[in-house]
Amino acid sequence: MDTAAWKIPPQEIEERSFAIIDREAGPHDWGRAAWTVVRRLVHTSADFDYVKDTAMSPGAVEAGVEAIRGGPLILTDTKMALSGINRSNLATFGAELLCLVDDPRTVKAAGETSSTRSQAAVDVALAHHVTAGRPTIWAVGNAPTALYRLMERLGADPALPAPALVIGLPVGFVNAFESKRDLAASGVRYFITNLSRKGGSNVAAAAVNALAKLALQG
């Protein structure tokens, strides 16, 4: 075994990975900032479908970067997404990261309404954590019910603080694609999603990490 072939410094691994992605992605219309996000999704999943399936509203990346620089509240639908986010980069800006699926209020509400915890967690977040004075980024990588509940609540109550950015990348076969299609057609101003069944907590976290890198780079 040639140890020189695999004992590579971490930074070099990332740089070489990005070079491969840039080379193999082929022609695309993503601008520099948006490509930073899409390329990170490809890097995390080794799936080039994100090059063509990712959808972003105009200004979404810029809105996400501005929100991170403003010390945002970042809400995830799973602990896996929460654990995949690079906290050290976000700590620079005073960001707060929360996943409320195991919060006692969430567990109680889910039991009373026969809903998923991810759905109930949206209500808990809106009632107790989201404020008008702080930018909020929602990162959904697993639960379509969370994404649908967020859209439902925002559509029903215009007085609720508008999200700075919604990252909607749930994975699966039941309402995953549909929830993302509906997000893209909704009144949510700034969103990052992908129009397929693919997604996951890892790529939702990757999108946040890409935005944090952009915020650090200025």
C-alpha positions in Angstrom: 0.0 0.0 0.0 1.3 3.4 -1.0 0.8 5.5 2.1 1.7 8.7 0.3 -1.4 8.2 -1.9 -3.9 8.4 1.0 -2.0 10.3 3.8 -3.1 13.7 2.6 -3.6 16.8 4.7 -7.3 17.7 5.3 -7.1 21.0 3.5 -5.6 19.4 0.5 -8.3 16.7 0.4 -11.0 19.4 0.3 -9.2 21.5 -2.3 -8.6 18.5 -4.6 -12.3 17.4 -4.1 -13.5 20.8 -5.1 -11.2 20.8 -8.2 -12.7 17.4 -9.2 -16.2 18.8 -8.8 -15.4 21.9 -10.8 -14.0 19.8 -13.6 -16.7 17.1 -13.7 -19.8 19.2 -13.1 -19.8 20.5 -16.6 -21.4 23.7 -17.8 -23.8 25.4 -15.5 -25.4 28.8 -14.9 -24.6 29.2 -11.2 -22.9 32.4 -10.1 -19.8 32.3 -7.9 -21.6 32.6 -4.5 -24.4 30.2 -5.4 -21.9 27.7 -6.8 -20.1 27.8 -3.5 -23.3 26.4 -1.9 -24.2 23.9 -4.7 -20.6 22.6 -4.9 -20.7 22.0 -1.1 -23.9 19.9 -1.6 -22.2 17.9 -4.3 -19.1 17.5 -2.1 -21.2 16.2 0.9 -23.2 13.8 -1.2 -20.9 12.9 -4.1 -24.0 13.4 -6.2 -23.8 15.7 -9.2 -27.6 15.8 -9.6 -27.5 18.8 -7.2 -26.0 20.8 -10.0 -29.2 20.7 -12.0 -31.8 20.0 -9.3 -31.0 22.7 -6.8 -33.3 25.7 -6.8 -32.7 29.0 -5.1 -34.8 32.2 -5.0 -33.1 35.3 -6.3 -30.9 36.8 -3.5 -31.2 33.7 -1.3 -27.4 33.2 -0.8 -26.9 36.9 -0.1 -29.8 36.9 2.4 -28.3 33.8 4.1 -24.8 35.4 4.4 -26.3 38.6 5.7 -28.3 36.7 8.3 -25.3 34.8 9.5 -23.3 38.0 9.9 -26.2 39.3 12.0 -25.9 36.5 14.6 -28.9 34.4 13.6 -31.0 31.7 15.2 -30.5 28.5 13.2 -33.2 25.9 13.6 -32.8 22.3 12.4 -35.3 19.6 12.2 -32.9 16.8 13.3 -30.0 16.4 15.7 -28.1 15.0 12.8 -28.3 18.3 10.9 -27.4 20.1 14.1 -24.3 18.0 14.6 -23.2 18.5 11.0 -23.1 22.3 11.2 -19.7 23.8 11.9 -20.2 25.7 15.1 -16.8 27.3 15.2 -17.4 29.2 12.1 -20.8 30.4 13.3 -19.5 31.3 16.7 -17.7 34.2 15.1 -21.0 35.8 14.5 -22.8 34.8 17.7 -25.2 32.4 16.1 -27.5 30.2 18.2 -28.2 26.7 17.0 -31.3 24.8 18.1 -33.0 21.5 17.4 -36.3 21.1 19.4 -37.4 17.6 18.4 -36.6 16.3 22.0 -37.8 19.4 23.8 -40.5 18.4 26.4 -42.9 21.0 24.9 -42.5 19.4 21.5 -43.0 15.9 22.8 -46.1 17.0 24.6 -47.6 18.8 21.6 -46.8 16.0 19.2 -48.6 13.5 21.5 -51.6 15.8 21.9 -52.0 16.5 18.2 -50.9 13.1 16.8 -48.3 15.0 14.6 -44.6 14.4 14.0 -42.2 15.9 16.5 -40.6 17.8 13.6 -43.9 19.4 12.9 -44.6 20.2 16.5 -41.1 21.6 16.9 -42.0 24.3 14.4 -44.8 25.5 16.6 -42.6 25.5 19.7 -39.9 27.5 17.8 -42.3 30.1 16.6 -43.9 30.4 20.0 -40.8 30.5 22.2 -37.7 31.2 20.2 -38.3 33.1 17.0 -38.3 36.9 17.5 -38.7 39.8 15.1 -35.3 41.3 16.1 -33.1 38.4 15.2 -32.7 36.7 11.8 -33.8 33.1 11.6 -32.5 30.4 9.3 -34.5 27.2 9.1 -32.5 24.1 7.9 -34.8 21.2 7.1 -33.1 18.1 5.9 -35.3 15.2 6.9 -39.0 16.0 7.7 -41.4 17.3 5.0 -43.9 17.8 7.8 -41.7 20.5 9.3 -41.4 22.3 6.0 -45.1 22.1 5.3 -46.0 23.3 8.9 -43.6 26.2 8.5 -45.2 27.2 5.2 -48.7 26.8 6.7 -47.9 28.9 9.7 -46.3 31.7 7.7 -49.1 31.7 5.2 -51.8 31.9 7.9 -50.2 34.6 10.0 -48.5 37.5 8.2 -47.5 38.9 11.6 -45.0 36.1 12.2 -41.4 37.2 11.7 -40.4 36.2 8.2 -37.4 33.8 8.0 -34.2 35.2 6.7 -33.7 32.0 4.8 -35.4 28.6 4.5 -33.1 25.7 3.6 -35.6 23.0 2.6 -33.8 19.7 1.6 -35.9 16.9 3.1 -35.2 13.4 1.8 -37.6 10.6 1.1 -40.6 9.2 -0.8 -43.6 10.6 1.0 -44.0 14.4 0.4 -40.3 15.1 0.2 -40.3 16.2 -3.4 -43.7 17.8 -3.0 -42.8 19.9 0.0 -39.8 21.3 -1.9 -41.8 22.0 -5.0 -44.4 23.8 -2.8 -41.6 25.7 -1.0 -40.4 27.0 -4.4 -43.9 28.1 -5.3 -44.7 29.5 -1.9 -44.6 33.1 -0.6 -41.3 32.4 1.2 -39.0 35.1 -0.1 -35.6 33.5 0.3 -35.1 29.7 0.0 -32.6 27.1 -1.0 -34.0 23.7 -2.0 -33.8 20.9 -4.6 -36.5 19.6 -6.8 -36.1 15.8 -6.3 -36.5 13.1 -3.7 -32.9 13.5 -2.7 -31.7 15.5 0.3 -30.9 14.8 3.9 -29.7 16.3 7.1 -26.1 16.2 5.8 -26.8 18.4 2.8 -28.9 20.8 4.9 -26.0 21.2 7.2 -23.7 21.5 4.3 -25.7 24.5 2.9 -25.4 26.3 6.3 -21.7 25.6 6.3 -21.2 27.0 2.8 -23.0 30.2 3.8 -20.9 30.5 6.9 -17.8 30.1 4.8 -19.0 32.9 2.5 -19.8 35.1 5.5 -16.3 34.6 6.9 -14.7 35.3 3.5 -16.5 38.6 3.2 
